[in-house]
Amino acid sequence: MDNFGKFYNRALKFLSFRPRSEKEIRDYLELKTKNLKLKTKDETIDSIIKKLKEHRFLNDEEFARLWIESRLKYKPRSISLIKRELLLKGVDKDVIDAQISNLQFTISNELENAQKLIIRKIERYKDLSKQEIYQKLGRFLAGKGFNWDTIKKSIDESLGKKV
C-alpha cells in the first residue's frame, strides 16, 4: 500500500472515534509521518485532507456545531471556555461565532448551565457554611470559564439568596 493509502486509512481510523477539526487531523498526520523521510509529506497530508473534505468526513463548521452542542449538553461550561477549546483545536474564530449565533445561545443559557453544575456539586458541600460553599462553588464555576456575574447570580439563586 502506498503512503497515501496508509495514512488516509489512519486518518479515517482517527476520525472514527469522534469528529475532528482539520488542524487535529493535520497534527495527527504530521506526528505519524514525522519519522518518515518523505519529500512530499506536506503534499500527501494536504491531499488526504482534501479527500476527507470531498467525502464530507472533515468539516470544521459541522465539527464546531457538534462540539458546542455536546459541551452544552453533557459537560456544561461557559461559552467563552468552549470558544477557547475550539480555537485550540484550530477552528476559525468566524466559524465559531457563526455556530454559536446559530444555536441562539443567550445569557439565560449560561446561567442555566452554571446552575446545572451547582446542582451536581452542592450535595458534597452540605456540611459546610454558606460562605465556604459560596467560595468553593465560585472557584469551581470560575474554572469552568463562567464570568463573575453569572457565578454570583447562579450561586445566589441556588443558595436561596435574593439577587
N, C-alpha and C positions, 0 to 999 in steps of 0.2 A: 504494500500500500504506500502510495506517495505521501509526502509530508502534509500536503493539503488535506487529503482524506483522513489521515491520522489525527491531525489537530482539529479538523472540523468535527469529527466524532467526539473528541474530548470536550469541545465547546458544547455540543449537544448534551453530553452527559452532565456537564456543569449546569446547564440550563434546566435539566430535568428535575433538579432539587427544588428550585424556586425561580421566579422571574429575576432577571439580572439587567443591570444597566450596560450600556455599550462600554463604558470605562471598566466595569468589573470584568467583562469578557476580555477586553484588551489586556488588562493587567494579568489576568489568569493565563492567557496565551503567551504573553511575554515571559511570565515565570516558567511556563512549561518549555518554552523554546530557548531559554537562557543559555543552557549548556550546549545547544546546537550551534554549529558554525555555519549557519545559513546566511548566504549573501542576500537572499531575498526575504529575510524573516519579516520585515515590516510589510512588504508586499503581500506575503502569504496571510498575515494577520488581517490586513485590510480586505483582502478578497474573501476571507472567512466571514468577517463581519458583514460585508456586502451581501454575501449569500444568505446569512442568517436574517438580515433585514428583508431580503427579497421573499423569503419563505415565512415572513412575519413571526419569526422566533425571537426577534430582538426589536424592541420599540421603546424608547425612553419615555414617551408620553404615557403609554399603557403601563409601563413599569412604575412611573411616579404615581399614577392613579391608584394602582393596586397597593403600592406601599403605604400611601396615605390612608386609604380605606382600612387596610389591615392594622396599621398602628392605632387608628382611632377606635377601632372595634375591639381589638384583642389586647393591646398594650397602650392604654390611654396615656397620652403625654401632650405637651403643648405643641401648637402648630409651629412655633419657632424652632423647637428641637427637631421636629420632623423635617423641616426645611433644611436644617443643618445636616441631618443624616443624608438627605438626598443630594445635597451639594457635595458631601464627602464621597458619595457614590458616583459622582461625575455627571449628574443630571443638570442641565442648563437651568439657570435661575428663572428665565422666562417660562420654561416648560413647567417648573414647579408652581409658579404663581398662577399660571393658567389652570392647572389641575386643581389647585386649592379654590380658585374662584368658581370653577365648575361644580365643586362639591358644596358651594354656598356655605362655607364654614363661617360661623359667627362667634361673637364673644360669649354668647349663652352656651354654645357647644363647648367652648374652652372651660367655662365654669362647670358644666355638666361632667366633663372628663375629670376635672380636679376632684369633684365630689365622688365620682366612682372610685377613684384611688383612695380617697379618705375612708370611704365605707369599708374597703378591703383592709385598711390599716388600723382603724380606730379600735377594734376589738383587742388588739395587742397592747394598747395603752390604757385600758380601763382602770388600772390600779394607780395611775399617775395623776398628779394635779393637773388642773386645766392649763396652767402656764407651761408645764412640761409637755403636755400633749400638743399645745399650740406650737412650741418650739420644734418638737420632733416632726410634726406634720409639715410645718413650714419648710424645714430643711429637706424633707422628703420631696415635697412638691417643687421646690426650687431645683432639686436635682433632676426632676423631670422636665425642666425648662419653663415652668409657669412663671408669669410675672407677679410682682408683689401684690398688685390689686386683686388679681384672680385668687391668689393664695389666701389673702385676708378674707375676701368675701366667702370663699368656699369653706374655710375653717370656721368662720363666724356662724354661717348657716348650719354647719354640721354640729357645732357645739351649742347651738340654740341661742347664740347672742344676737342682739339686734345690730344690723349693719348700719 
